[in-house]
């Protein structure tokens, strides 16, 4: 259940990074959103491993 929520959060974060790119915002905001999305995907993957 939580892995699906985290994957959805990652999608929202990537969408936010794309929106910031379209608005010509600073590069660090785009990178930070992408890093947070990547961390969310890693957490979702780790929750799917056996033993959790």
For each residue, the residues with C-beta under 8 A, 3 or more apart:
1: 4 5
2: 5 6 44 47
3: 6 7 44 45 47 48
4: 1 7 8 44
5: 1 2 8 9
6: 2 3 9 10 40 41 43 44 47
7: 3 4 10 11 40 41 44
8: 4 5 11 12
9: 5 6 12 13 37 40
10: 6 7 13 14 37 38 40 41 44
11: 7 8 14 15 37
12: 8 9 15 16
13: 9 10 16 17 33 34 36 37 40
14: 10 11 17 18 33 34 37
15: 11 12 18 19
16: 12 13 19 20 33
17: 13 14 20 21 29 30 33 34 37
18: 14 15 21 22
19: 15 16 22 23
20: 16 17 23 25 29 30 33
21: 17 18 24 25 30
22: 18 19
23: 19 20
24: 21
25: 20 21 29 30
26: 29 30
27: 30 31
28: 31 32
29: 17 20 25 26 32 33
30: 17 20 21 25 26 27 33 34
31: 27 28 34 35
32: 28 29 35 36
33: 13 14 16 17 20 29 30 36 37
34: 13 14 17 30 31 37 38
35: 31 32 38 39
36: 13 32 33 39 40
37: 9 10 11 13 14 17 33 34 40 41
38: 10 34 35 41 42
39: 35 36 42 43
40: 6 7 9 10 13 36 37 43 44
41: 6 7 10 37 38 44 45
42: 38 39 45 46
43: 6 39 40 46 47
44: 2 3 4 6 7 10 40 41 47 48
45: 3 41 42 48 49
46: 42 43 49 52
47: 2 3 6 43 44 52
48: 3 44 45 52
49: 45 46 52
50:
51:
52: 46 47 48 49
